[in-house]
Amino acid sequence: MKFKVEIEDFYLDREEDIEPSLKQFVINSVVQTINKQIEKRIEDTINLQVKQLIEKHLTLQIQKQVLDFVINGKVKGRYTSNKEISIEQYIKEDFEHNSGYSSPHEKIAELAKTFGDELKRRYDLLFASQIVAKLNTNGLLKEDVAKMLIETIESKK
């Protein structure tokens, strides 16, 4: 194997010192390249660590400030003529106030009714399917009857 090297950017004082000078030049170039790569990795690692530390510290500080505000903070009341009241009192008044547009009581009742209806529908379906399964295991059902019941249940959905 033979390598051919053209030397353009390489400067020598004397012609007889080409081999050691060339070796030193190559070594210096490689070391410089490795140093740049290591420097970049170190910089990236430091940036990542500092970013994580700052985010953690800021999160803790924000949580502390929000908790302190909720416990001790005061806000303006619902109307401009109201004085400043605590956050707890404001939330309590908001739940007790019924403006007709965004009543929490109505919203909670609506969600509870929807949830109850869904549970009732699920229970009815489960109960019916258990009865059909028991009748089938006892040999009291024909195959076509089970299929007709399933089709009837699915059509009511």
N, CA, C and O atoms as a DFTB+ gen file, in Angstrom:
628 C
 N C O
     1  1       0.850      -1.167       0.000
     2  2       0.000       0.000       0.000
     3  2       0.903       1.240       0.000
     4  3       1.883       1.311       0.741
     5  1       0.561       2.180      -0.820
     6  2       1.369       3.384      -0.944
     7  2       0.465       4.598      -0.804
     8  3      -0.621       4.642      -1.383
     9  1       0.912       5.579      -0.039
    10  2       0.179       6.838       0.123
    11  2       0.957       7.933      -0.560
    12  3       2.186       7.992      -0.516
    13  1       0.202       8.785      -1.185
    14  2       0.836       9.928      -1.842
    15  2       0.294      11.180      -1.157
    16  3      -0.918      11.393      -1.134
    17  1       1.150      11.985      -0.616
    18  2       0.749      13.170       0.123
    19  2       1.289      14.388      -0.595
    20  3       2.470      14.476      -0.932
    21  1       0.374      15.332      -0.819
    22  2       0.788      16.603      -1.406
    23  2       0.827      17.628      -0.290
    24  3      -0.131      17.767       0.471
    25  1       1.903      18.323      -0.197
    26  2       2.090      19.275       0.890
    27  2       2.021      20.675       0.306
    28  3       2.931      21.127      -0.387
    29  1       0.904      21.357       0.609
    30  2       0.739      22.728       0.135
    31  2       0.786      23.709       1.305
    32  3       1.438      24.751       1.243
    33  1       0.071      23.342       2.376
    34  2      -0.027      24.250       3.518
    35  2       1.039      23.951       4.569
    36  3       0.928      24.399       5.710
    37  1       2.010      23.238       4.212
    38  2       3.023      22.826       5.164
    39  2       4.306      23.571       4.858
    40  3       4.753      23.610       3.712
    41  1       4.895      24.162       5.883
    42  2       6.096      24.974       5.692
    43  2       7.272      24.330       6.418
    44  3       7.131      23.922       7.570
    45  1       8.413      24.233       5.772
    46  2       9.636      23.678       6.373
    47  2      10.760      24.692       6.262
    48  3      10.870      25.438       5.289
    49  1      11.582      24.689       7.287
    50  2      12.769      25.534       7.244
    51  2      13.853      24.883       6.393
    52  3      14.534      25.533       5.599
    53  1      13.984      23.580       6.589
    54  2      15.011      22.866       5.838
    55  2      14.401      21.621       5.222
    56  3      13.459      21.058       5.781
    57  1      14.911      21.183       4.094
    58  2      14.373      20.037       3.371
    59  2      14.640      18.722       4.093
    60  3      13.837      17.797       3.976
    61  1      15.753      18.604       4.842
    62  2      16.090      17.323       5.436
    63  2      15.223      16.990       6.654
    64  3      15.257      15.843       7.100
    65  1      14.462      17.910       7.209
    66  2      13.653      17.677       8.408
    67  2      12.193      17.403       8.074
    68  3      11.324      17.636       8.914
    69  1      11.906      16.930       6.910
    70  2      10.509      16.768       6.493
    71  2       9.772      15.686       7.287
    72  3       8.616      15.895       7.653
    73  1      10.393      14.544       7.564
    74  2       9.689      13.453       8.239
    75  2       9.289      13.823       9.672
    76  3       8.116      13.692      10.021
    77  1      10.216      14.276      10.503
    78  2       9.797      14.627      11.869
    79  2       8.843      15.831      11.901
    80  3       7.939      15.888      12.735
    81  1       9.043      16.758      11.019
    82  2       8.170      17.930      10.976
    83  2       6.766      17.542      10.533
    84  3       5.780      18.039      11.077
    85  1       6.676      16.661       9.552
    86  2       5.384      16.187       9.067
    87  2       4.654      15.393      10.142
    88  3       3.448      15.559      10.326
    89  1       5.376      14.532      10.852
    90  2       4.788      13.771      11.950
    91  2       4.230      14.715      13.016
    92  3       3.113      14.527      13.496
    93  1       4.997      15.706      13.372
    94  2       4.571      16.656      14.397
    95  2       3.346      17.452      13.934
    96  3       2.440      17.731      14.719
    97  1       3.336      17.807      12.665
    98  2       2.192      18.522      12.102
    99  2       0.920      17.672      12.171
   100  3      -0.138      18.163      12.564
   101  1       1.029      16.389      11.785
   102  2      -0.117      15.483      11.832
   103  2      -0.584      15.300      13.279
   104  3      -1.782      15.355      13.560
   105  1       0.348      15.086      14.181
   106  2       0.003      14.924      15.604
   107  2      -0.709      16.167      16.124
   108  3      -1.734      16.058      16.797
   109  1      -0.181      17.333      15.821
   110  2      -0.813      18.584      16.274
   111  2      -2.214      18.744      15.699
   112  3      -3.122      19.189      16.401
   113  1      -2.401      18.387      14.429
   114  2      -3.723      18.501      13.798
   115  2      -4.726      17.555      14.447
   116  3      -5.865      17.939      14.717
   117  1      -4.304      16.328      14.696
   118  2      -5.195      15.347      15.322
   119  2      -5.549      15.781      16.745
   120  3      -6.713      15.724      17.140
   121  1      -4.564      16.208      17.500
   122  2      -4.804      16.661      18.878
   123  2      -5.747      17.860      18.885
   124  3      -6.630      17.939      19.739
   125  1      -5.581      18.768      17.975
   126  2      -6.447      19.943      17.897
   127  2      -7.887      19.530      17.572
   128  3      -8.829      20.059      18.163
   129  1      -8.063      18.595      16.643
   130  2      -9.401      18.106      16.290
   131  2     -10.049      17.408      17.485
   132  3     -11.220      17.644      17.780
   133  1      -9.299      16.557      18.169
   134  2      -9.830      15.857      19.345
   135  2     -10.188      16.852      20.443
   136  3     -11.224      16.710      21.092
   137  1      -9.353      17.847      20.654
   138  2      -9.637      18.866      21.672
   139  2     -10.928      19.622      21.377
   140  3     -11.702      19.919      22.287
   141  1     -11.159      19.933      20.095
   142  2     -12.389      20.628      19.725
   143  2     -13.611      19.760      20.007
   144  3     -14.621      20.252      20.508
   145  1     -13.520      18.464      19.686
   146  2     -14.637      17.551      19.942
   147  2     -14.906      17.406      21.439
   148  3     -16.057      17.438      21.874
   149  1     -13.854      17.249      22.211
   150  2     -14.014      17.128      23.661
   151  2     -14.583      18.412      24.244
   152  3     -15.446      18.373      25.120
   153  1     -14.106      19.535      23.765
   154  2     -14.600      20.831      24.241
   155  2     -16.093      20.979      23.960
   156  3     -16.835      21.479      24.806
   157  1     -16.539      20.550      22.778
   158  2     -17.962      20.631      22.437
   159  2     -18.782      19.717      23.345
   160  3     -19.842      20.117      23.827
   161  1     -18.309      18.505      23.580
   162  2     -19.032      17.581      24.469
   163  2     -19.125      18.133      25.887
   164  3     -20.178      18.064      26.521
   165  1     -18.037      18.670      26.369
   166  2     -18.033      19.244      27.719
   167  2     -19.009      20.410      27.790
   168  3     -19.773      20.524      28.748
   169  1     -18.987      21.263      26.798
   170  2     -19.886      22.415      26.773
   171  2     -21.353      21.975      26.724
   172  3     -22.194      22.539      27.425
   173  1     -21.661      20.965      25.894
   174  2     -23.039      20.459      25.818
   175  2     -23.481      19.855      27.150
   176  3     -24.611      20.075      27.585
   177  1     -22.606      19.105      27.792
   178  2     -22.937      18.488      29.082
   179  2     -23.160      19.551      30.146
   180  3     -24.106      19.455      30.928
   181  1     -22.318      20.544      30.184
   182  2     -22.479      21.626      31.167
   183  2     -23.781      22.369      30.916
   184  3     -24.513      22.666      31.860
   185  1     -24.084      22.675      29.648
   186  2     -25.333      23.372      29.324
   187  2     -26.547      22.560      29.759
   188  3     -27.499      23.110      30.312
   189  1     -26.516      21.261      29.511
   190  2     -27.632      20.393      29.890
   191  2     -27.809      20.359      31.407
   192  3     -28.928      20.476      31.907
   193  1     -26.714      20.200      32.132
   194  2     -26.790      20.140      33.595
   195  2     -27.296      21.456      34.189
   196  3     -28.133      21.461      35.091
   197  1     -26.787      22.544      33.681
   198  2     -27.215      23.856      34.181
   199  2     -28.686      24.099      33.872
   200  3     -29.422      24.617      34.711
   201  1     -29.116      23.727      32.669
   202  2     -30.517      23.896      32.282
   203  2     -31.432      23.090      33.199
   204  3     -32.454      23.600      33.660
   205  1     -31.071      21.831      33.466
   206  2     -31.884      20.997      34.352
   207  2     -31.935      21.567      35.763
   208  3     -32.989      21.565      36.400
   209  1     -30.807      22.050      36.246
   210  2     -30.752      22.618      37.595
   211  2     -31.611      23.879      37.691
   212  3     -32.329      24.072      38.672
   213  1     -31.536      24.726      36.683
   214  2     -32.330      25.961      36.693
   215  2     -33.812      25.645      36.594
   216  3     -34.616      26.253      37.301
   217  1     -34.194      24.701      35.726
   218  2     -35.605      24.329      35.600
   219  2     -36.142      23.783      36.913
   220  3     -37.249      24.132      37.323
   221  1     -35.371      22.932      37.577
   222  2     -35.788      22.365      38.866
   223  2     -35.949      23.476      39.904
   224  3     -36.938      23.514      40.636
   225  1     -34.991      24.359      39.959
   226  2     -35.036      25.453      40.931
   227  2     -36.211      26.387      40.654
   228  3     -36.922      26.789      41.575
   229  1     -36.413      26.730      39.378
   230  2     -37.528      27.615      39.027
   231  2     -38.877      26.968      39.317
   232  3     -39.800      27.634      39.786
   233  1     -38.994      25.677      39.040
   234  2     -40.249      24.978      39.318
   235  2     -40.568      25.025      40.804
   236  3     -41.706      25.289      41.193
   237  1     -39.572      24.771      41.624
   238  2     -39.791      24.827      43.072
   239  2     -40.174      26.240      43.526
   240  3     -41.061      26.407      44.363
   241  1     -39.510      27.244      42.977
   242  2     -39.808      28.624      43.346
   243  2     -41.220      29.018      42.916
   244  3     -41.937      29.681      43.665
   245  1     -41.618      28.613      41.715
   246  2     -42.965      28.935      41.222
   247  2     -44.015      28.256      42.074
   248  3     -45.016      28.876      42.434
   249  1     -43.803      26.981      42.405
   250  2     -44.767      26.272      43.247
   251  2     -44.895      26.936      44.610
   252  3     -45.997      27.063      45.144
   253  1     -43.780      27.353      45.163
   254  2     -43.786      28.018      46.468
   255  2     -44.552      29.339      46.397
   256  3     -45.348      29.647      47.284
   257  1     -44.310      30.121      45.339
   258  2     -44.989      31.404      45.187
   259  2     -46.499      31.223      44.985
   260  3     -47.298      31.964      45.559
   261  1     -46.882      30.244      44.173
   262  2     -48.303      30.004      43.927
   263  2     -48.994      29.552      45.207
   264  3     -50.087      30.024      45.520
   265  1     -48.365      28.641      45.952
   266  2     -48.939      28.166      47.210
   267  2     -49.090      29.321      48.199
   268  3     -50.116      29.447      48.866
   269  1     -48.074      30.146      48.284
   270  2     -48.139      31.301      49.181
   271  2     -49.253      32.255      48.758
   272  3     -49.965      32.792      49.606
   273  1     -49.407      32.468      47.448
   274  2     -50.461      33.356      46.965
   275  2     -51.846      32.793      47.268
   276  3     -52.746      33.530      47.671
   277  1     -52.015      31.474      47.070
   278  2     -53.315      30.866      47.326
   279  2     -53.653      30.931      48.813
   280  3     -54.811      31.140      49.174
   281  1     -52.664      30.757      49.671
   282  2     -52.919      30.782      51.115
   283  2     -53.141      32.206      51.615
   284  3     -54.086      32.459      52.362
   285  1     -52.287      33.128      51.213
   286  2     -52.322      34.480      51.779
   287  2     -52.786      35.553      50.810
   288  3     -53.011      36.691      51.222
   289  1     -52.935      35.228      49.550
   290  2     -53.222      36.241      48.536
   291  2     -54.643      36.773      48.591
   292  3     -55.552      36.137      49.124
   293  1     -54.800      37.932      48.037
   294  2     -56.111      38.570      47.963
   295  2     -56.362      38.980      46.523
   296  3     -55.447      39.373      45.800
   297  1     -57.628      38.880      46.122
   298  2     -58.024      39.285      44.777
   299  2     -59.244      40.182      44.891
   300  3     -59.930      40.211      45.913
   301  1     -59.490      40.905      43.825
   302  2     -60.661      41.775      43.764
   303  2     -61.902      40.901      43.681
   304  3     -61.875      39.854      43.034
   305  1     -62.967      41.303      44.311
   306  2     -64.209      40.544      44.296
   307  2     -64.826      40.478      42.919
   308  3     -64.271      41.010      41.957
   309  1     -65.973      39.828      42.819
   310  2     -66.648      39.614      41.545
   311  2     -67.009      40.937      40.865
   312  3     -66.914      41.048      39.642
   313  1     -67.407      41.901      41.617
   314  2     -67.827      43.188      41.055
   315  2     -66.808      44.262      41.416
   316  3     -66.047      44.102      42.370
   317  1     -66.793      45.352      40.659
   318  2     -65.799      46.401      40.885
   319  2     -65.983      47.091      42.226
   320  3     -65.023      47.632      42.776
   321  1     -67.182      47.084      42.758
   322  2     -67.413      47.753      44.048
   323  2     -66.975      46.884      45.222
   324  3     -66.896      47.373      46.349
   325  1     -66.692      45.624      44.985
   326  2     -66.275      44.727      46.074
   327  2     -64.861      45.039      46.517
   328  3     -64.035      45.513      45.737
   329  1     -64.601      44.767      47.771
   330  2     -63.244      44.933      48.300
   331  2     -62.432      43.679      47.989
   332  3     -62.961      42.706      47.450
   333  1     -61.167      43.708      48.325
   334  2     -60.325      42.550      48.097
   335  2     -60.680      41.454      49.092
   336  3     -60.920      41.718      50.270
   337  1     -60.708      40.211      48.593
   338  2     -61.035      39.068      49.441
   339  2     -60.010      37.967      49.209
   340  3     -59.254      38.005      48.239
   341  1     -59.990      36.992      50.102
   342  2     -59.022      35.897      49.965
   343  2     -59.429      35.004      48.802
   344  3     -60.580      35.000      48.365
   345  1     -58.459      34.257      48.318
   346  2     -58.707      33.335      47.207
   347  2     -59.769      32.310      47.614
   348  3     -60.673      32.004      46.838
   349  1     -59.655      31.791      48.812
   350  2     -60.609      30.793      49.304
   351  2     -62.028      31.352      49.286
   352  3     -62.960      30.673      48.854
   353  1     -62.192      32.582      49.754
   354  2     -63.503      33.213      49.775
   355  2     -64.023      33.450      48.353
   356  3     -65.214      33.290      48.089
   357  1     -63.132      33.827      47.452
   358  2     -63.516      34.063      46.059
   359  2     -64.044      32.782      45.417
   360  3     -65.070      32.795      44.735
   361  1     -63.326      31.666      45.643
   362  2     -63.765      30.385      45.077
   363  2     -65.103      29.973      45.677
   364  3     -65.980      29.476      44.970
   365  1     -65.258      30.181      46.976
   366  2     -66.518      29.832      47.635
   367  2     -67.670      30.656      47.061
   368  3     -68.743      30.114      46.793
   369  1     -67.461      31.945      46.871
   370  2     -68.498      32.806      46.294
   371  2     -68.815      32.398      44.854
   372  3     -69.970      32.446      44.429
   373  1     -67.787      31.997      44.110
   374  2     -67.990      31.589      42.728
   375  2     -68.881      30.353      42.650
   376  3     -69.718      30.252      41.754
   377  1     -68.710      29.414      43.578
   378  2     -69.562      28.231      43.582
   379  2     -70.976      28.557      44.050
   380  3     -71.938      27.941      43.593
   381  1     -71.104      29.494      44.932
   382  2     -72.425      29.831      45.439
   383  2     -73.197      30.737      44.493
   384  3     -74.428      30.755      44.519
   385  1     -72.504      31.472      43.677
   386  2     -73.128      32.415      42.751
   387  2     -73.712      31.662      41.558
   388  3     -73.046      30.808      40.972
   389  1     -74.939      31.973      41.205
   390  2     -75.581      31.326      40.061
   391  2     -75.941      32.414      39.057
   392  3     -76.943      33.113      39.208
   393  1     -75.099      32.543      38.022
   394  2     -75.341      33.583      37.035
   395  2     -76.251      33.102      35.906
   396  3     -76.711      33.900      35.089
   397  1     -76.507      31.799      35.864
   398  2     -77.340      31.258      34.798
   399  2     -76.527      30.833      33.593
   400  3     -76.966      29.965      32.838
   401  1     -75.360      31.414      33.389
   402  2     -74.527      31.042      32.250
   403  2     -73.523      29.957      32.617
   404  3     -73.355      28.983      31.883
   405  1     -72.871      30.127      33.735
   406  2     -71.827      29.171      34.106
   407  2     -71.968      28.747      35.564
   408  3     -71.040      28.922      36.354
   409  1     -73.104      28.199      35.918
   410  2     -73.335      27.773      37.286
   411  2     -72.609      26.457      37.547
   412  3     -72.850      25.473      36.848
   413  1     -71.736      26.424      38.532
   414  2     -71.041      25.174      38.844
   415  2     -72.002      24.088      39.316
   416  3     -71.808      22.911      39.009
   417  1     -73.046      24.476      40.066
   418  2     -74.010      23.486      40.550
   419  2     -74.692      22.777      39.379
   420  3     -74.820      21.552      39.381
   421  1     -75.123      23.535      38.396
   422  2     -75.787      22.939      37.232
   423  2     -74.832      22.039      36.454
   424  3     -75.224      20.962      36.006
   425  1     -73.593      22.467      36.291
   426  2     -72.616      21.681      35.549
   427  2     -72.317      20.371      36.273
   428  3     -72.231      19.319      35.640
   429  1     -72.160      20.429      37.591
   430  2     -71.891      19.219      38.370
   431  2     -73.083      18.278      38.300
   432  3     -72.901      17.072      38.136
   433  1     -74.314      18.808      38.423
   434  2     -75.517      17.971      38.343
   435  2     -75.625      17.327      36.955
   436  3     -75.982      16.154      36.847
   437  1     -75.321      18.075      35.906
   438  2     -75.385      17.539      34.545
   439  2     -74.371      16.406      34.358
   440  3     -74.699      15.366      33.786
   441  1     -73.142      16.606      34.838
   442  2     -72.127      15.573      34.729
   443  2     -72.501      14.332      35.537
   444  3     -72.282      13.208      35.086
   445  1     -73.069      14.535      36.740
   446  2     -73.476      13.403      37.574
   447  2     -74.598      12.611      36.904
   448  3     -74.592      11.381      36.933
   449  1     -75.554      13.310      36.305
   450  2     -76.660      12.627      35.621
   451  2     -76.135      11.827      34.435
   452  3     -76.540      10.679      34.246
   453  1     -75.253      12.397      33.641
   454  2     -74.678      11.697      32.495
   455  2     -73.908      10.461      32.951
   456  3     -74.013       9.394      32.347
   457  1     -73.139      10.616      34.016
   458  2     -72.356       9.499      34.542
   459  2     -73.281       8.398      35.068
   460  3     -73.035       7.216      34.825
   461  1     -74.340       8.778      35.786
   462  2     -75.306       7.815      36.303
   463  2     -76.013       7.059      35.189
   464  3     -76.187       5.844      35.278
   465  1     -76.424       7.766      34.138
   466  2     -77.085       7.119      32.998
   467  2     -76.150       6.115      32.317
   468  3     -76.578       5.029      31.926
   469  1     -74.892       6.478      32.181
   470  2     -73.919       5.578      31.561
   471  2     -73.719       4.324      32.411
   472  3     -73.666       3.214      31.881
   473  1     -73.609       4.500      33.730
   474  2     -73.461       3.343      34.618
   475  2     -74.688       2.444      34.561
   476  3     -74.557       1.220      34.546
   477  1     -75.880       3.036      34.528
   478  2     -77.117       2.255      34.453
   479  2     -77.156       1.457      33.159
   480  3     -77.510       0.278      33.172
   481  1     -76.796       2.082      32.038
   482  2     -76.794       1.390      30.754
   483  2     -75.804       0.231      30.768
   484  3     -76.109      -0.853      30.272
   485  1     -74.626       0.457      31.333
   486  2     -73.627      -0.604      31.415
   487  2     -74.118      -1.753      32.303
   488  3     -73.940      -2.923      31.964
   489  1     -74.732      -1.416      33.434
   490  2     -75.225      -2.441      34.350
   491  2     -76.321      -3.264      33.682
   492  3     -76.310      -4.491      33.778
   493  1     -77.265      -2.614      33.009
   494  2     -78.346      -3.328      32.324
   495  2     -77.781      -4.296      31.285
   496  3     -78.228      -5.439      31.188
   497  1     -76.805      -3.838      30.516
   498  2     -76.203      -4.679      29.489
   499  2     -75.463      -5.857      30.116
   500  3     -75.571      -6.985      29.633
   501  1     -74.708      -5.601      31.197
   502  2     -73.974      -6.661      31.881
   503  2     -74.939      -7.694      32.464
   504  3     -74.727      -8.898      32.325
   505  1     -76.000      -7.215      33.118
   506  2     -76.984      -8.102      33.725
   507  2     -77.645      -8.974      32.657
   508  3     -77.779     -10.183      32.846
   509  1     -78.051      -8.388      31.558
   510  2     -78.699      -9.135      30.479
   511  2     -77.742     -10.164      29.883
   512  3     -78.141     -11.297      29.614
   513  1     -76.492      -9.782      29.678
   514  2     -75.539     -10.727      29.087
   515  2     -75.246     -11.881      30.038
   516  3     -75.021     -13.002      29.581
   517  1     -75.241     -11.639      31.354
   518  2     -75.032     -12.717      32.322
   519  2     -76.210     -13.681      32.325
   520  3     -76.012     -14.892      32.418
   521  1     -77.425     -13.170      32.227
   522  2     -78.609     -14.033      32.167
   523  2     -78.554     -14.917      30.931
   524  3     -78.791     -16.122      31.012
   525  1     -78.242     -14.317      29.786
   526  2     -78.167     -15.080      28.537
   527  2     -77.072     -16.134      28.632
   528  3     -77.267     -17.259      28.171
   529  1     -75.930     -15.800      29.216
   530  2     -74.834     -16.760      29.341
   531  2     -75.238     -17.930      30.230
   532  3     -74.943     -19.080      29.902
   533  1     -75.909     -17.659      31.350
   534  2     -76.357     -18.728      32.252
   535  2     -77.392     -19.618      31.579
   536  3     -77.333     -20.841      31.703
   537  1     -78.338     -19.018      30.869
   538  2     -79.335     -19.809      30.156
   539  2     -78.674     -20.706      29.113
   540  3     -79.078     -21.852      28.914
   541  1     -77.655     -20.168      28.453
   542  2     -76.953     -20.935      27.424
   543  2     -76.178     -22.091      28.054
   544  3     -76.192     -23.197      27.513
   545  1     -75.498     -21.862      29.191
   546  2     -74.739     -22.945      29.835
   547  2     -75.656     -24.036      30.374
   548  3     -75.249     -25.196      30.451
   549  1     -76.875     -23.692      30.744
   550  2     -77.830     -24.686      31.241
   551  2     -78.583     -25.371      30.100
   552  3     -79.400     -26.258      30.347
   553  1     -78.322     -24.976      28.873
   554  2     -78.933     -25.603      27.715
   555  2     -80.357     -25.168      27.472
   556  3     -81.121     -25.887      26.827
   557  1     -80.737     -23.995      27.977
   558  2     -82.101     -23.517      27.823
   559  2     -82.275     -22.589      26.614
   560  3     -83.383     -22.133      26.331
   561  1     -81.206     -22.322      25.924
   562  2     -81.288     -21.419      24.762
   563  2     -80.892     -22.152      23.488
   564  3     -80.009     -23.009      23.485
   565  1     -81.550     -21.800      22.445
   566  2     -81.125     -22.255      21.137
   567  2     -80.147     -21.222      20.588
   568  3     -80.142     -20.082      21.053
   569  1     -79.329     -21.586      19.624
   570  2     -78.318     -20.675      19.091
   571  2     -78.934     -19.431      18.467
   572  3     -78.400     -18.334      18.635
   573  1     -80.018     -19.572      17.770
   574  2     -80.650     -18.444      17.095
   575  2     -81.221     -17.439      18.082
   576  3     -81.237     -16.242      17.795
   577  1     -81.685     -17.893      19.231
   578  2     -82.268     -16.989      20.226
   579  2     -81.184     -16.054      20.778
   580  3     -81.433     -14.859      20.937
   581  1     -79.994     -16.574      21.072
   582  2     -78.903     -15.739      21.584
   583  2     -78.507     -14.688      20.552
   584  3     -78.259     -13.535      20.903
   585  1     -78.447     -15.082      19.280
   586  2     -78.091     -14.125      18.228
   587  2     -79.150     -13.035      18.098
   588  3     -78.819     -11.865      17.909
   589  1     -80.427     -13.419      18.199
   590  2     -81.507     -12.431      18.097
   591  2     -81.448     -11.454      19.271
   592  3     -81.668     -10.257      19.080
   593  1     -81.156     -11.938      20.482
   594  2     -81.037     -11.042      21.651
   595  2     -79.883     -10.062      21.482
   596  3     -80.012      -8.881      21.804
   597  1     -78.778     -10.544      20.987
   598  2     -77.627      -9.671      20.779
   599  2     -77.936      -8.613      19.724
   600  3     -77.580      -7.446      19.887
   601  1     -78.592      -9.016      18.652
   602  2     -78.971      -8.060      17.609
   603  2     -79.936      -7.023      18.138
   604  3     -79.842      -5.850      17.776
   605  1     -80.866      -7.435      18.992
   606  2     -81.852      -6.511      19.575
   607  2     -81.133      -5.498      20.477
   608  3     -81.443      -4.307      20.434
   609  1     -80.193      -5.954      21.278
   610  2     -79.449      -5.058      22.189
   611  2     -78.633      -4.056      21.373
   612  3     -78.592      -2.870      21.699
   613  1     -77.986      -4.536      20.313
   614  2     -77.164      -3.646      19.495
   615  2     -77.991      -2.631      18.722
   616  3     -77.532      -1.516      18.477
   617  1     -79.186      -3.000      18.342
   618  2     -80.027      -2.056      17.604
   619  2     -80.563      -0.953      18.501
   620  3     -80.912       0.117      18.003
   621  1     -80.641      -1.180      19.814
   622  2     -81.120      -0.152      20.743
   623  2     -80.056       0.875      21.076
   624  3     -80.369       1.942      21.605
   625  1     -78.826       0.575      20.781
   626  2     -77.749       1.517      21.092
   627  2     -77.814       2.693      20.238
   628  3     -76.982       3.592      20.361
